[in-house]
Amino acid sequence: MKQILQDLTNGSTSVNVVPSPGVSRERLIIQTRRTLISAGTEKMLVEFGQAGLIGKARAQPEKVKQVIEKIRTDGLLPTLDAVFAKLGEPLPLGYCNAGVVVEVGSGVTEFAVGDRVVSNGPHAEFVSVPKLLCAKIPDNVSDEQASFTVLASIGLQGVRLAQPTLGETVVVYGLGLIGLLTVQLLKASGCRVIGVDINESRLSLATQFGAEVINGKECANIPAKIMALTDNRGTDAVIITASAKTDSIISDSAKACRKRGRIVLVGVIGLQLNRADFYEKELTFQVSCSYGPGRYDSNYEQSGHDYPIGFVRWTEQRNFEAVLSMLSSGQLDFSKLITHRFSLEKAIAAYETIQNEPSSLGVVLEYSDNADQSRTVALTNAKSVRRNSSPVMESSTVLAVVGAGNFTKATMMPVLTQLPARMKYIVGRTGTAAIQHTASKFGVENATTDLDSVLGDRDVNLLMVTTNHDSHANLVCRALLADKHVFVEKPLALDVSQLKRVLDTVEKAQGKQLLVGFNRRFSPHIQKCRELLRGRANPIAINIVVNAGEIPADHWVHDPIVGGGRIIGEACHFLDLVVHLSNSLIRSVSASRFGGNVSVRDDKMTISLQLSDGSIASINYFANGSKSYPKERISIFSDNRILEIDNFRLTRGYGVKGFSKLKTFRQEKGHKQQFSALIDRVTKGGDWLIPLDEITNVTLASIAAVHAAETERTIMIEEMMKEI
């Protein structure tokens, strides 16, 4: 299928062929008929991309601070790699889509194949959209008019927050697309509307929609003009839909308001407020969030959990429905807002229009009914990319990567390009542009959303799973039963039942490698410590401090169903290190976590371990530390000696004969060594790189740590083994 993408490094816009998305639970696949270019938002994105590095830094100073902090902890080169990788990833444009449902996922009962719907899908021939971000189009509303729905819902949410009543006066500051849509919505609500802008054609349109207008170019004192138009009472409310860096708009809005007036910000402006303007009139000021309640709530948008109508009357979806209902009844008409129409193939000309023609407003893209829904796209440059990065093209290891998230793109793929393996597929479900880009960048032969065909491809003998945690166990089982070797990024399983299913499958799939991504055990720092600990006379004590960094409470990794929490999902790394360094299995687990009223408790935990050989270990996994402090520190106490690993860049020995320190140029967490060893083992055969009993022990111990903290008791791993 074709999709419009933007290159953030230079701002160029292109129409690319990418895989069509696959259907998944709680989502729809929609064939697009019309999309609307959001002239404000998308023009701003294009201009950001066209700016140089200094311009980008000025536009996002908060990102610059994050980069500086990352340099302090991770070093300059890894940080630069991460920044340029992020900028190099293409950005899908668009969020105003109208089309026809061609597939529905399990759990979707509200829509059927053939329904005409609006959604916030991008400019692409096929889009995958959560069901609560869609709404049915009435029969008497055209696709073209319906494509304005999402943008109109942004204006509608601003109107709802302003709470206008019949007969009130409302100023709309900025008469771009959202501003003009807002004018129509306010007039339909029985309000007197005053529109402010500097563009004559937009002022004329606002007049046609029933607004009184003020030309900002010709009016020296906008607040005074508004006061004159309202008999010196002032306006009841201002809805700011402008996009400008100046602080004068918020100042003018405050001065134009009556006492206890309301100001709602929908656009993007300077916000240096004058306290006196607000204090003396007791004004209220609120920022509107996109289409309405539910926006950025993953439970609502991704999981499909709607808010009860008795408690949240207007959600994103219900705002879409309200706009469509008003279009159907004739209360709204967007036809006068359309200034240009382009076919999808001429999208570049469309973006040049919104940048260069001040008269452009509603720019609609039209789509063919004969779009190609192929879910696999072959990359023509794959061999040339691999030849430049890897000396060996032919290999008996033929792999497919499932998942194209940050770990895959930033860590795994750069390493795999250096190794003697043929990369035949990268597989995803919905982020088709990211899949395509990753495949092209790293020389993968095919980008696809069709996992079934990959599992059925006999060429592929290694499947590498880097998806969300809840899918790991299922994908491992499917791959093993399809006669593939498997690498799965940690964790292997989120609970005992998932682990049992994997172990049962392993018994049926003899002779296949299964490696869990405990990469740190392959690090040269850990290998050196293992070497120095060989032949020790007594048990050892290990203390690990992880300055994990905070992840927002609503992130999927904290979801017990999807992510399993950070102990199961990430602290398992350090449980594996304890097993590897001690060369002994974990016998018992106790743990304590934060109490009190904190949003996330499991990412602030101390775990105490007793090992079978008498060794002990403590893992302090804390997400509430400073980013300027090293992320990981490991101390090993053994036979009057101490080994200390600082962030996998420096290992020091204290009292260790013949060893002082090991320093590496950059962080060495063992990723390259891990993948190299795996490909070698797949090619030549041999035992598992990590024995099954260790994988099982570490997985059970990570699950036990969470339960131990919840129940405040010590858990014996031997007892858990009885469950599997």
C-alpha positions, 0 to 999 in steps of 0.5 A: 500500500502507499503511505505519506511519510516525512523525513525529520532530518530534512523535512522532505515528504514522500509517498512510500510503498509499505506493508498493509497492516494486519488486523488485531484485537479491538482494532479495525482495518480501514481502506481509506477513501479521503483524508484531510491535511491538517494545514496547521499541525502538518505544516508545523511538522514539515517546517520542524523537519526542514530546520537544521539541528540548531533549529530543532534544538531551539524548537524543543529545548526540553529534548535538549536537556534529555540529551545532555542527561543521557550523555552524562550517563551513557556517553557521547557516542551512544547518545548521538546514535540514539538521537540520529536514529530517532531523527532518521525514522520516518514520521507518518503524517495525517490524522483525519481519515474517512474510509470503509471497514475491510476487516475487524479484530476479535473483540470488535462487535460495534463495526462490520465489514462494509461500514463507512467510518471516520478515524484518526488514521494517517494518510495511507491506503489502509489503516489499523485503528482502535475501535474507540477512535472510529465512528460510523458515517451517516449515509447522507454525509460524503466521505469528503465532508466526513474527513473533517470530523476529527479536526472538527472534534478538536474544535468541539472539545474546545467549545465544550471546555468553554461551556458557552450558553445560548446568547453568549459572546465568544471570540475565536482567535485564529481562523485557520481550519480549526478556528473556522470549524469552531465558528460553525460549532459556536453558531450552531450552539446559539452564540454570538461569535467574533473572529480574529485573524489577519487573512482576508479570505479566512475573515470572509469565510467566517463572515459567511458562517455568521461571525463578526470579524476583526482584521488583526493587521488593520486593528491597532487595539484588538481588546478595545475593538472587542470591548466596543463590539460588546458594549464595553462588557467584554466577551464571555469566552475566548477560544484560541485556535491560532498557532503563533509564538507571540505572547500578545494573543493570550494578553489580548484575550485576557484584556478582552474578557469580561470579569470571570470570563473563560479562556480555552487554548486549542492552538499553540501560542506563547504563554508568558501570562500577565498575572494582573490581567487574570487576577483582577478579573478572576479569569479561568484558563484551560488548555484543551487536549485534542479530541476529548476525554480518552485521548492518550489514555491507553486503557481507552484508546488501545484496550477499548475500555469506554468511559460510562456515558453517565459519568463521561458524557463526551468522549473522543468517539462521542465527539466524532459522532456528534460532529457527524450527526450535525453534518447529517442534519445540515447544522454543519457544512464544511464544503466551503472550507475545501480549497484544493483536492489532490490524488494521493500520488500527488501528495507532495504537491499538496504539501507544497500548497499548504506551505506556499499558498496563503489561500489554501485551507481544506486540502483533501487527498483522494484515494483509489478503490484499487489499492494494493493490500499486500502485507509483505513488501520486498526490499530491493536494496537489502543485499547492497546494505548487508554487503556494506556492513557484513562480510558474509552474505551467505549463511545457514542461519536465516532469521526473521525479527518479530517486532520493530520497537526501540530495542530492535531498532537501536540495539539489535539490528545494528549488531545483526548487520555485522553478523553472518546471518541472512535477515529475511523478514522483519515482522510487525502488525500496525507500525508499517512505516517503522517496519519498512524503514527498519528493513530498508536501513538494515538490509532486511529482505522483506518487511511484512505484517503477515507472521503466519507466512513467516512461520510457514517459510522453511528458509527461516530457521531462527525467529527473534521475538522483540514484541510486548511482553504478553506475547512472548510465551505464545510466540515462542511456542508457535515458533518452536512448533513451526520448527524454528530456533528462537530468541526471545527478548526478556521476559520469557513468561509473565506467569507460571501458566505461561512458563508451563506452556513454554516448557511443555512445548520445549519437550515437543520441539527437541533440538531447537535452541531457545535463548532468552535475552539475558545479554548482560551475562555475555558482557566482557565485564561479567565474563571477566568476573566469572573468570576471576571467581573461578575456583573460589573457596566460599560462597559469594555475596552480590549487591546490585543497584539499578537506577532504573529511571521513572517510566510513566504510570500509564505505560504498558510495561506497568500493566500486569497483563501486557507488561507484567511490571518492571521486575518481571520485565527488566529486573530478571536481567539481574536475577540472571546475573546472580545465577550466572556469577554464582554458578548456582540456582536461586533457592528462595526469594524475599522482597520489599517494595514502597508502601504509601500512596505512590502511583507505582510501587513495584519499580521501587523494590529490594529483592533478597536471594538465597542461592543453592550453594549458600551464596546470597544476593540483593538487588535494589531496583529503584526508579526514583533516582537521579538520571545523573547517577550511573544506571547499574552498579554490581559489587561482588564480595568473595574470599576477601576480594571485591569486584565492582562493575560500574555501568558496564564501562569499568570493572575494578578489582580490590584485593584481586591478585593480578587484576586492577581494572577492565575499561571499555570504550563504551558500555558493553552489555553483551548484545553483540556477544550474545547474538554472535554466539546464538548464530554460531550455535544455530549454524553449528549446533550444540547445547543451549547457550543458557541452560533450560534449568537456569532460564526456568529458575530465573523466570520463576524467581522474577515472578516470585519477587513480585508475589513476595513483595505483595504477600510480605513472605519468603517464597521457595522456588522449589515449591513453585516448581511443583506447579510446572 
